[in-house]
């Protein structure tokens, strides 16, 4: 059986079932083998049903005795009740609206049933049990639970995957020395055990092997991509413009040593005849934008067009205003291209761009459109690069030829992890804040004492300041999250801020509405802005002096730090107050870290060590990097080890290793799924 053959070739998979599997992204046999369970049920085997507790899910061998009379329950459903014995105890199987189920059993014949125990007035019953075929383990029974869509059923997936695994043997595809050095089980055993583990120990070993395999392949892919780009592509060698001196003199402040160092690193890249591919990471307020504008200025003065891409309109407008101010007097035409522009204005901007009349275009997703064409594109800067998908970014990069690329992020990550995550990028770090910036005073307080917090916020509003309130994080449930923010807004309006203007912003709002509210808040027309989990990154509201975060224990440290960075951007003393249910020393220690430090890099290191709820990046890494099972942050220790082994493989001259490297190089454009497991 060829694992790359069509899923419809498998015995028992007809056209309808093939269509259902296709809906889940399963088109070939390998797709199904890599369709890993999302969870497992640990079901106990019981010799005697009396050993089970109410609500426990069990597997039991029993004998069918007889059918009881069917009746209609209080809910109107037809109840079918059948009597069984385990050899010692009589119990019942109960099914709802399944009158035909009694035809599945023959009197005095033995069966193995799986179901949930219900004990009512001394009577034992199994609710809607299913018949288990084949041999049953007498210890742990880990039943895989798969992600399901449409009418696809879990038992069908279990049966089909087990059938396929009975017909094939999966070849090893990682270097033998990597498997041996890390004491991994074989790929064949790992895939079998993740779908049908005998016990938790086997399951954990399988997960460790498969996660490492993904991260090893991920590391190898980006390392080889960087090597390929550096060796193969010819870029534009830009000269250093003499006008840079004049631009620096025009700055209303002195650059920090860190900003100057990063600018030098970028300019050195711009001089090289290979495309720049650099990441600038810097803490909130460290001055990344001015660094980017200086880098763009040099490319513009070489006669090329440039792009500054922002994730939201309000951030694009903010960059536009800053660029106009900095470039004034240097004969640079700057334009804005966002979704809210009129069609007439958009066409006008696009025509100017095509003719080369615009030197810097600042915009949002509108820049990805096909009819956005450049005469001579030289450099692209992407702000908050994680907010754009790989396909989106590549659409923009392909508008030029071997252009220089600079990506920026305000999310500091530990250096060791950064070298793995951004292995295809050179990394520059702005690890110093501008002089004179006031530290945001951070406090934490128990939930029951939050009246003090809102009274303090009201005093700040009376002084003319503004307040952010971030409502509790409700993970992966947009409806609950919306209810949560609406309830909080109502409470704030009715209890604490009766005479103040309170508005809310949440992820389900259309981008236009979100931008409008953020614009009104920035202009001082809103006193209190209540947000769900993420307030627009990078938006500068100098008058906002208070950040209140409800249920702070539910956030990762780095996400709390990002939220805190929304205040302290003006001349006023600012405050971040963490409202929390402090029920353990772990929670208290995490909040103490926030109280004592404003250093994003230190906080990122601590976040990585203790791994509370939330993510270092404030978002999941799955999807954009093609990983199926592993997570770059949660499995950081495995990523660092996998990255080391990938570097060793790159240096290896062993025949098998060279063959593997060549194979991966050919497949760099394919899905990571196939790179990882082919």
N, C-alpha and C positions, 0 to 999 in steps of 0.2 A: 504493500500500500504506500503510494507516494504522498508524503505529508503536504505537498504543495498542490495536490489535485483538488478539483472542485468538490465542495462539501456534498453536492448532489450525487456524487459517485458512491457515497457510503450506503451500505445496505440498510434499508429501513427509513431512509430520508427521501420522501417524495416531494413533488413540486410545492405543495402548501407548506410543509415543514421547512423546506429550503428557503422559502420566502420569509418565514418567521426568523430563521437564523440570520439571513441577510440583514434584517432590520436591526439585529444586534451587532452588525459589523463582522459577521462570520461568513466568509465566502469560500474558504479553503479548510482543509483538515487541520493545518497548522494554526489557523485562526481559532478553531474550536479548542485545540490543546492549550492555547494561550489565553483562553477565556476562563480566567482563574476565579474560584469562589470568592464572594465578597465577605463571607463569614462561615462559621461552622456551628452546628448544634452538637453539644456533647450529651448524648442520650445514654442513660444507664440501662444495663441489662439486669433484669430481676428474675430470680427463680420463683419467688413467691410474691404475689402482688401486695401482700400485707407489709412488705419491706419498703414499699414506695410511699412517698408523702404527697399530700394534696397539691395539685398543680405541677407535679414533676412529670417530665416526658420520659417514657420508658419503652423498652423492647421486652416482650415476654412470650415464651412458648406456652401454648394453651390448646385445649380441645373444645370444639364447638359442641354444645349440648342441645340447644333448641331455640326456636324463635318465640319471642313474646308477641303479644298483640300490638299492632301499630296503632298510634293515636295522634291526635293533633294537639300540639302544645299551646301554651298561652300566647305565643307570638304568631300562631297560625301555621307554623311549620309542621310537616308530617314527621313524627318521631318513630324511627325503627330501632327496636331494642332486641338484641340477641344475647343469649346466655352462654358463658364460657367457664372453664375451670382450668386452673394451673396445676391441678393434681391435689391441691389441698383446699383452695379457696374458690368459692363461686364469685364471679364478677360479670359485668355486663359491658357490651359494646353498644354505644349509642350514636346513631347517625341522624342527620336532619335533612329532610327533603330528598332522601335517597332510598325510596321504598324498594328499589331493585337490588339493593346491596345484599339482601338475604339469599339471593340466588348465587352469590359468590361462595357460599359455605355449604359443606356437606356434613350431615350429622355424624358425630363421633370421629371426625377426622381432625388431625393436628395441624395447627397454624402458628405462624409467628406474627404477632401484631405490634405495631408501634403507634402510640398515642399518648395523650395527656390524661393523667389520673384526676378523677373528681370523686371526692368523698362527701356524700350527703346523707345525713341521718343513718350513718353506719353502712350504707350501701356503696360498694366500690364500682366505678365504671370508667371506661376509656372513651373519651369524646372523639368521635369521627376517626377511629384508628384506621391505619392502612396495613395491608398485608405485605410483609417483607418476604421476598423470594431469596433462596440461597442460604448459605451458611452465615450465621451471626456470631460475631465475636462476643466472648463472655466477659470482656472488660470494658474499656472505653469504646464507644461507638461515635466517631466524629462524622457527622453527616454534612457534606458540603452544601452551602446555600449560594446559588448563582444569581447574578443580576438578571432580572427577567423583564421582557417587554411583550406586549400584545398577549397572545394565548400560549406563549411558551411556558412549559411546566418544568419545575425543578427535577422531579423523578425521571423525566424524559432525557434531560441533559446528563444526569448521572449515568443512566443506562447507556446512552450513545457514546459518551466519553470512555466509559469502561470497556465497551465493545471495541472501539478504535485502539485503545491501549493493549487489548488482548491480541491484536493483529500485527502490531509493529514493535520494533526496538529502535529507540532514539539514539543516534550516534553522538558521541562526545564532540564538542566543537570548541572547547576552550583549551589552551595549551596545557599539556599534562602537568608541567611543573607548577602552574597556577593552582590547579586542582589539588595537587599533593601538598604544596606549601600551606594551603589554607584548610586542609583536612576536609574537603568538600565531598559530598556524595556525588555520584555520577549524574549527568543531566537526565538520563533515562529514569533513574530512581527518583530524582527530585520532581520531575513532572508527574510521575505516577503517585508519589506521596502527597503532592499538593492537592490532587483531585480525590485521592482515596487514602488518607492517612490512617495508620493502625492506632496511633496514639499521638499525644501532643508533642512528644520528643521528635518523632518522625516528621511531623508537620513543621516544627521550628527549623529543623535541619534543611528541609526542602525550601522553605522560605529564605533562609540565609543564603543558600546556594543560588537561587534564582534572582534574588535581589542583587547579590554581588555580580552575577552575570550581566544583569542590566546595567549596573553602574560601571562595570569594567568596560562594556561595549560603548556606553555613553562617553566615558573618559577617552577611550581609544578613538572614537569618532571625532571628538572636538580637537584632540591633539593632532590627529592626522589631517584634519581640515585646516588647522592653522599652518601646519608644515606645507601642505599643498598650496595654500594661498601665498605663503611667503616665497615659495620656490617658483610658482608658476605664473602669477599675475604681475603684469607691468602696470604700475600706477602712475600718478602725475607727480612729478618732482616740483613742488612749489618753492619759489625763492622767498627769502625773508624780506618783507616790505620795510622800507625805511620809515614809512608813516606809522609803524607800530609805536615808535618813540613818542610821536605826537599824541597818539591815542592814549598811551599810558599817562602822559602829562595832563590829559583832560579829565582823568578819573577824579571824582570828588573825594577820594579816600586812598590811602595806601593799600596796596595788595598785601595779603599775609605772605609769610615765607612759603607756606604750603601752596597757595595759589600760584606764586611765581614759579615754584618747582614744577608744578603740573603743567603750566603754560610752556615751560622750556621743553618738557617731555613731548608735548603735542607738536610744537614747532619743529623739533628734531624729526618726528614722524612725517610731518608735512614735506620736509626736504627730501625724504627718501623716495626712490622711484618705484616703491611698492605701495599698494593701498593701505592706509591706516585703518586699524580695527581696534579701537581703544575704548575702554570703560573708565569713566571718571566717577568714583564713588566719594561722597562727602556727606557729612552730617547735615541735618536740617539747619539752614541758614549759614552754611560755610562759604557760600559765594560761588557756586558752580556755574550759574548763568553768565556772569561776567567773564569767566574763563572761556566758556563756549563762544561768547561774542567776540572775544579777542582772537580766538582760533579761526572763526569764520571771516573776520576782518582781513586776515592775512591772505586767505584764499580769494576773497573778493578783489583785493588789490593785485592779485595775479591775473585778473581778467576772467574769473570764473563765477558762475552762479552758485548759490548755496541755499540750504533748507534747514529750518529749525522746526521740528515736529513736536507738538505738545498733545497730551491726552485729552484736554478739555478746552473749550472756547475761552473760558475765563483765564486759564493759564496762558493760552496763546496771546490773548489781548495784553496780559501782563508783560510777557516777553516782548511784544510789539512796542509797547510804550517805553520799555527799558532800552531797546535797540534804537528807537528814534532819538532818544535823549543822548545816548553814547555816540552814535554815528553822525550827529549833527555837525555840518561843516565839512564832511569828508566826501561829499558827492556820491552818496550811496542811496540807491532807490530801494526802499523796503515796502513790501505789501503784505497784506493779511488775507488768507484764504480759509474761510470756515463755512460750516453748513448754513449759518444764519444769514449770510450775504444774499442779496437779491441775485436772481439769475443773470440780470444785466451786468452787475458788478463782477460776478464770477467770470463771465465771458471776457470782460475787459481785462481782468487780471491774467487770465490764461493766454490771451493774445499777446500781452506785454511779455509774459514769461517765454513764450515761443520765439519772440523776436529778440530776446536777450536784454530787454529793457529793465528787467528786475534783477537786482544783484542778491537780495535776500528775501526769500518767501517764508513767512511764518504761518503755520496752519495746523489743522487737526486732520481727521480722517479724510477730509475733502481732498487732501493732497494725493490720496491713493487712486483717484479717478483716472481712467485711461486717457482722457483728453487733457490731462495736465502734462505738458511736454516742455522740456527745457532745451534751450539752444546749446548751452555749454555748462553742464552740471559738474561741480568739482568737489563738493563736500555736503554731507548730511549729518545733522546733530539730532538725536532722538532723546527727548526728555522723559524720564520715568519709563525706560525702555520696556519694562515688564508689562506695561499696560497695552502693548501692541503684540499681536500674534506674529509668528515667524513669516507666514504667507503675506501678511499686510506689509511688514517691513521690507520683504524682498521685492514686492511690487514697486516700492519707492526706490530702492537701491538700483533696480534694473532700468530706471529712467536715465541713468548715467552710465559711464563706462569706467569700471575700476575706480570709483570715487573713494575719497577718504570718508571714513565713518567714525563718529564719536557718539557713544551712548552714555547717558548720565542717570545715576540713581541716587536717591537720598536715603537709601536703606543700607547702612553699613553692615558688612558681614565679616566674620573673622578671616584673616589673611589666608590661613591654611585651607579654609573651605572655599574662599573666593578663587583661589588658583585652580580648584577642581571645577567649580560651577561655571566659571568664565574662562575655561582653558583655551578657548579660541580667541580670546581678547587679551590685549596688554592692559594692565590695570594701573590707573593713577589714583592716588588717594589724597583728598584734601582733609587732613586731620587736625585742622586748627580753625577756630572761629575768629571772625573779625574783632578787632579791639573795641572795647566800649560796649559790647553786647551784654545786656544784663542777664544773669542766670534766672531761669524760671524756678521760683520757689515751689517745691513739691511737698504735698502732705497727703496722708491717708487717714481715713476716718471710718468708723463702723456705720453700717447702713442705718441703724436706729438713731444715730445722731445727725442725720443729714439736714435737719432743719437749720443748723448752724451754717452749713455750707451755702444753702440758698439765701439765707439772710445776708451772708458776707457778699455773695454775688450781687444781690440787690443794692448793697452799699456801693459797689464798684460801678453799677449802672448809673446810680445817682451822681457819681463823679464824672459821668460822660463816657464810661467804657462800655464794652460789649462782651458777651458771654457765649461760649460754646458749651453745649451739653451733649455728651455721647451716651446714647441709651444702651441697655444691656445687649450683648451679643447673643443672638439666637442662631445657632449654627445650622446651615442648610435648610432653613425653613422661612422662606420669604414672607409667607402669610403671617406667621407668628411674629416675625421681626417688625412688620408693618403695624400689627396690632400693638406691639410693645411701644413703638415710637409714638403712635397716636394717643395711647393711654397716658404716656409721660407728658406729652404736650398739653393735654387736657388738665392734668394735675398741676402743671406749672402755671398755666393760665388762671386756674381757679383758686390756687392756694398761695403761691409765692410771688408771681409776677402779674397781678391783676391789672395794673395800669401800664404795663410794658408791652412792646410788640414782640410776640413770640411766633416763630415760624419753624417748619420742619423741612428736612431734606432726606430722601431715602433712595435706595438703588432702583426701585421700580418706576421712578419718575422719568418722563422723557428728558433727554439731555438738555433740550431747550429750556424746560422748566427749572431744572437744576441750576443751569447757568444763570438764569434770571434771579433766582433766590440768592445765589452766591454773590451776584453783582449787587443786589439790594443790601446784603449784609455788609459787603465791602464799602458801600457808599453810606453806611450808618443809618439806613432806613429800618433795620431790624436790630432789636436789643439782644434777643436771645435766639440762637440758632440751635435747634435740636436735630441731631443727626443719628442715623443708624451707625454702622460700624466704621465707615471710612469717609472722612471729610476730604474734599479735593486736595490732593498732594500738591504742595508748593504754592498754594494761593496765599497771597500776602495781605493780611488785614491788620495793619499796625495798631488800630484802636482796640482790638480784642485783647483783653488782659486776663481772662479767667477761662480755664478749661476744666469742666467737671466731667468725670468719667464714672458712670454708674456701673456697678458690678465689675469693678476693675479686675477681680480675680479671674475672670473668664478670658482675659486677653493675654497674649504673649508679651514679654517685656519690650521687645523691639516695636511691637505695634503700639504699646502705650507710649513709647518714646516718640514715635511718629506723630501720634495725636497731640502730645505735649508740644511738639514743634509748631503747631498752628498758632500758639500765643508767644509773646515775648519778641514780637517783630517790630515794635515801636519804641518810644522813649519811656514808656510806663513800666513800672514793676509789674510782672505778670505771675500768675499762680496756676498750678495744676493740682486739682484735688481729686484723689482717688477714693471713691465711695465703694466700700467692699464688705462682704460677709467674711470677717476674719475668724475662721473656725480652726485654723491649724497654724503651726509654726512655719510650715512651707509657704503658705499664703503670705504670712507676715514677713518672712525673709525676702520674698520676691518684691513686695511693696517697699521694703527698706532699701533695696537696691535702687529703685526708682527715686526714692527720697534723697539718697546721698550722692547720686551721680547724674550728670547731664551729658555724659560722654557716650555717644551712640555706639562706638566701637567696643567699649568696655561692656555696655549693656548687651550687645550682640553676643559677646563671648559668654556672659553669664547666662543668657537665654539658651545658648547652645548646651551649656552644662546641665541646667536643671529642667529644660523642656517642659514648661507648663503648658496650659492650653494656648492655642493660637500658634501662629507660624512666625519664624524669623522675618520672612518677607511680608507677612500680613496677607498672604494669599497662597494657595496651593500651587506646587510646581507641576502637578500632573497635567498632561495634555499637550502643553506647548513643547515639551521635550520628548514626547513619545514614550515615556516610561509607563509600564503597565502595573507593576507590583510595588516597586520601590518608590521612596520619596526622598528627594535630595536633602531635605533638612532633617527629617526624622531618622534617616539612615546615614547621617553625616559621617559617622565612624567608618561605615562600610565604604562610603564614597572615597574617603581619604586613602584607605587601603587599596581599593580598586584602582585609584588614580596612580598610585605607586607602581602597581603591577603592570598597568598599561604603559607607563613610561619605560619599564624594563623590557616589555615586549617590543616597543619601538626600536630599542637599541639592539635587540637580538638578531643574530645572523643565522640562527638555526633554520634548516630548510622548511620545516613545518610552520614555524613562526612567520617566515617570509611569505609563505603561501597564504596564511591567514590574513596578514596585513594587506596583501594584494587583493584578496577577496573582499575585504571591508572597504578598501579604497574604491572598488568598482561600485559598491552599493551605498555610497555616501548620500546619494539622492533618494534612496528608498526609505521606507518607514523604519524607525528604530526597532520596531518589533522584529523585522526580518534580520536586521543587523545583529540584534542581540541573540537570536536563536537559530540562525541559519548555519 
